[in-house]
Amino acid sequence: MTWGDLLRDWHDQLETLSDLFPHADPSALARFRGNRGLLAQYIADTHDLTLEEGAEAVEMRLLPSARGLALQAQLVAAE
C-alpha cells in the first residue's frame, strides 16, 4: 500500500488507524487526511512520542511494505 492508496480510502481506514493508534480520537484522525506532518504530530502528542518517533510510527504502521522497500533501497545503495 502506498500513501496515495491510503488517501483514496482514508475514511474506510479510520477504524484501522484507531486500532493502530489507540490513544487517538477517530474524529481527529479524519481531519488529518493528506497531511502526514500534522498526523505525525498528533500521533506523537497523543502517544507520548517525539515528532520523529510519531512520524516513524505513522510510516511503519500505516505503510510497512513501503518502509521495507525504502530500507531495501538504502541497503542496496550502501553496497
TITORTI-463043 format. One record per residue: residue number from 1; residue in one letter; x, y, z of N, C-alpha, C in turn. Coordinates in Angstrom, 3 decimals, decimal comma, always signed. Example, Ala and Ser with C-alpha at 12.3 -4.5 7.8 and 13.67 -1.06 7.14 Angstrom:
<selums>
SELUM seq type   n.east  n.north     n.up  ca.east ca.north    ca.up   c.east  c.north     c.up
SELUM   1    A  +13,190   -5,690   +7,800  +12,300   -4,500   +7,800  +13,200   -3,300   +7,800
SELUM   2    S  +12,850   -2,250   +7,080  +13,670   -1,060   +7,140  +12,900   +0,030   +7,870
</selums>
This chain:
<selums>
SELUM seq type   n.east  n.north     n.up  ca.east ca.north    ca.up   c.east  c.north     c.up
SELUM   1    M   +0,841   -1,174   +0,000   +0,000   +0,000   +0,000   +0,881   +1,230   +0,000
SELUM   2    T   +0,486   +2,224   -0,755   +1,211   +3,481   -0,799   +0,409   +4,545   -0,056
SELUM   3    W   +1,031   +5,709   +0,167   +0,317   +6,812   +0,809   -0,880   +7,221   -0,052
SELUM   4    G   -0,738   +7,215   -1,363   -1,841   +7,538   -2,270   -3,006   +6,579   -2,110
SELUM   5    D   -2,710   +5,277   -1,987   -3,768   +4,281   -1,752   -4,493   +4,582   -0,445
SELUM   6    L   -3,734   +4,907   +0,564   -4,308   +5,208   +1,864   -5,210   +6,439   +1,791
SELUM   7    L   -4,772   +7,452   +1,076   -5,568   +8,680   +0,946   -6,875   +8,431   +0,221
SELUM   8    R   -6,837   +7,629   -0,815   -8,063   +7,341   -1,573   -9,088   +6,618   -0,715
SELUM   9    D   -8,630   +5,896   +0,276   -9,504   +5,065   +1,102   -9,475   +5,534   +2,567
SELUM  10    W   -9,179   +6,808   +2,801   -8,928   +7,329   +4,145  -10,058   +7,033   +5,122
SELUM  11    H  -11,289   +7,375   +4,761  -12,400   +7,191   +5,703  -12,649   +5,716   +6,020
SELUM  12    D  -12,397   +4,853   +5,068  -12,535   +3,422   +5,334  -11,392   +2,894   +6,195
SELUM  13    Q  -10,300   +3,641   +6,256   -9,139   +3,223   +7,046   -9,168   +3,744   +8,478
SELUM  14    L  -10,169   +4,552   +8,833  -10,184   +5,162  +10,164  -10,248   +4,129  +11,285
SELUM  15    E  -10,973   +3,052  +11,079  -11,029   +2,011  +12,111   -9,653   +1,371  +12,303
SELUM  16    T   -8,969   +1,119  +11,196   -7,616   +0,566  +11,272   -6,681   +1,545  +11,976
SELUM  17    L   -6,796   +2,827  +11,621   -5,971   +3,853  +12,271   -6,222   +3,874  +13,775
SELUM  18    S   -7,477   +3,783  +14,160   -7,820   +3,785  +15,586   -7,249   +2,558  +16,294
SELUM  19    D   -7,241   +1,427  +15,609   -6,651   +0,211  +16,185   -5,137   +0,347  +16,326
SELUM  20    L   -4,496   +0,954  +15,329   -3,043   +1,114  +15,345   -2,582   +2,151  +16,357
SELUM  21    F   -3,418   +3,170  +16,572   -3,079   +4,268  +17,474   -4,212   +4,433  +18,485
SELUM  22    P   -4,221   +3,602  +19,533   -5,367   +3,533  +20,445   -5,657   +4,804  +21,246
SELUM  23    H   -4,711   +5,696  +21,391   -4,953   +6,926  +22,146   -5,493   +8,046  +21,257
SELUM  24    A   -5,619   +7,786  +19,985   -6,089   +8,803  +19,041   -7,612   +8,774  +18,941
SELUM  25    D   -8,186   +9,942  +18,794   -9,629  +10,085  +18,622   -9,950   +9,898  +17,133
SELUM  26    P  -10,830   +8,945  +16,795  -11,149   +8,703  +15,376  -11,623   +9,948  +14,627
SELUM  27    S  -12,383  +10,811  +15,296  -12,837  +12,024  +14,606  -11,663  +12,967  +14,340
SELUM  28    A  -10,675  +12,965  +15,221   -9,475  +13,776  +14,988   -8,663  +13,198  +13,841
SELUM  29    L   -8,550  +11,877  +13,785   -7,797  +11,237  +12,704   -8,391  +11,574  +11,341
SELUM  30    A   -9,696  +11,692  +11,267  -10,358  +12,006   +9,996   -9,914  +13,357   +9,451
SELUM  31    R   -9,563  +14,275  +10,324   -9,169  +15,628   +9,893   -7,776  +15,688   +9,274
SELUM  32    F   -6,936  +14,690   +9,510   -5,553  +14,752   +9,047   -5,335  +14,140   +7,675
SELUM  33    R   -6,393  +13,806   +6,976   -6,292  +13,191   +5,649   -5,388  +14,039   +4,750
SELUM  34    G   -4,341  +13,416   +4,293   -3,470  +14,079   +3,336   -2,323  +14,854   +3,929
SELUM  35    N   -2,294  +15,024   +5,231   -1,223  +15,808   +5,825   -0,429  +14,932   +6,792
SELUM  36    R   +0,626  +14,356   +6,276   +1,460  +13,449   +7,080   +2,059  +14,134   +8,291
SELUM  37    G   +2,501  +15,376   +8,096   +3,146  +16,108   +9,187   +2,214  +16,333  +10,364
SELUM  38    L   +0,995  +16,783  +10,089   +0,022  +17,007  +11,163   -0,394  +15,693  +11,813
SELUM  39    L   -0,550  +14,652  +11,001   -0,895  +13,335  +11,549   +0,226  +12,841  +12,460
SELUM  40    A   +1,465  +12,968  +12,015   +2,604  +12,529  +12,829   +2,675  +13,323  +14,132
SELUM  41    Q   +2,425  +14,624  +14,070   +2,452  +15,452  +15,282   +1,352  +15,033  +16,241
SELUM  42    Y   +0,157  +14,775  +15,717   -0,961  +14,341  +16,561   -0,666  +12,988  +17,215
SELUM  43    I   -0,143  +12,060  +16,432   +0,204  +10,742  +16,975   +1,283  +10,894  +18,055
SELUM  44    A   +2,265  +11,724  +17,803   +3,315  +11,959  +18,799   +2,713  +12,533  +20,079
SELUM  45    D   +1,845  +13,526  +19,936   +1,238  +14,167  +21,104   +0,362  +13,210  +21,905
SELUM  46    T   -0,409  +12,374  +21,225   -1,356  +11,501  +21,927   -0,729  +10,201  +22,423
SELUM  47    H   +0,476   +9,892  +21,976   +1,115   +8,637  +22,371   +2,455   +8,855  +23,066
SELUM  48    D   +2,676  +10,079  +23,551   +3,883  +10,403  +24,311   +5,159  +10,047  +23,540
SELUM  49    L   +5,215  +10,520  +22,294   +6,365  +10,287  +21,426   +6,960  +11,615  +20,997
SELUM  50    T   +8,200  +11,574  +20,534   +8,763  +12,757  +19,891   +8,146  +12,870  +18,494
SELUM  51    L   +8,324  +14,006  +17,849   +7,809  +14,178  +16,496   +8,431  +13,149  +15,553
SELUM  52    E   +9,722  +12,915  +15,694  +10,401  +11,927  +14,848   +9,829  +10,526  +15,077
SELUM  53    E   +9,596  +10,178  +16,325   +9,012   +8,873  +16,639   +7,584   +8,770  +16,108
SELUM  54    G   +6,830   +9,863  +16,193   +5,468   +9,877  +15,656   +5,457   +9,663  +14,155
SELUM  55    A   +6,364  +10,344  +13,460   +6,464  +10,182  +12,007   +6,863   +8,755  +11,647
SELUM  56    E   +7,799   +8,199  +12,394   +8,229   +6,825  +12,143   +7,089   +5,840  +12,420
SELUM  57    A   +6,329   +6,080  +13,475   +5,200   +5,203  +13,795   +4,162   +5,229  +12,679
SELUM  58    V   +3,890   +6,402  +12,147   +2,934   +6,512  +11,037   +3,431   +5,705   +9,853
SELUM  59    E   +4,684   +5,895   +9,487   +5,238   +5,178   +8,341   +5,260   +3,666   +8,564
SELUM  60    M   +5,729   +3,256   +9,716   +5,889   +1,819   +9,973   +4,557   +1,099  +10,130
SELUM  61    R   +3,588   +1,754  +10,748   +2,307   +1,087  +10,992   +1,348   +1,193   +9,823
SELUM  62    L   +1,354   +2,330   +9,136   +0,412   +2,503   +8,030   +0,957   +1,956   +6,724
SELUM  63    L   +2,256   +2,067   +6,530   +2,854   +1,679   +5,251   +4,047   +0,765   +5,469
SELUM  64    P   +3,842   -0,366   +6,140   +5,006   -1,219   +6,432   +5,702   -1,742   +5,193
SELUM  65    S   +4,970   -2,005   +4,123   +5,625   -2,507   +2,914   +6,468   -1,422   +2,262
SELUM  66    A   +6,007   -0,185   +2,305   +6,794   +0,919   +1,742   +8,063   +1,117   +2,556
SELUM  67    R   +7,974   +0,974   +3,858   +9,143   +1,109   +4,730  +10,180   +0,040   +4,391
SELUM  68    G   +9,703   -1,169   +4,145  +10,608   -2,249   +3,776  +11,306   -1,986   +2,465
SELUM  69    L  +10,586   -1,419   +1,499  +11,191   -1,091   +0,211  +12,227   +0,011   +0,358
SELUM  70    A  +11,942   +1,009   +1,178  +12,892   +2,098   +1,388  +14,158   +1,580   +2,062
SELUM  71    L  +13,985   +0,717   +3,048  +15,131   +0,149   +3,744  +15,954   -0,705   +2,781
SELUM  72    Q  +15,291   -1,474   +1,944  +15,986   -2,300   +0,977  +16,791   -1,422   +0,005
SELUM  73    A  +16,201   -0,321   -0,436  +16,899   +0,591   -1,344  +18,121   +1,193   -0,665
SELUM  74    Q  +18,006   +1,532   +0,615  +19,134   +2,085   +1,351  +20,265   +1,057   +1,462
SELUM  75    L  +19,920   -0,177   +1,707  +20,936   -1,226   +1,832  +21,644   -1,459   +0,499
SELUM  76    V  +20,881   -1,463   -0,580  +21,486   -1,658   -1,907  +22,414   -0,489   -2,229
SELUM  77    A  +21,988   +0,730   -1,913  +22,804   +1,909   -2,184  +24,088   +1,902   -1,368
SELUM  78    A  +24,043   +1,296   -0,195  +25,211   +1,260   +0,672  +26,247   +0,226   +0,220
SELUM  79    E  +25,837   -0,715   -0,620  +26,759   -1,772   -1,044  +27,806   -1,307   -1,988
</selums>
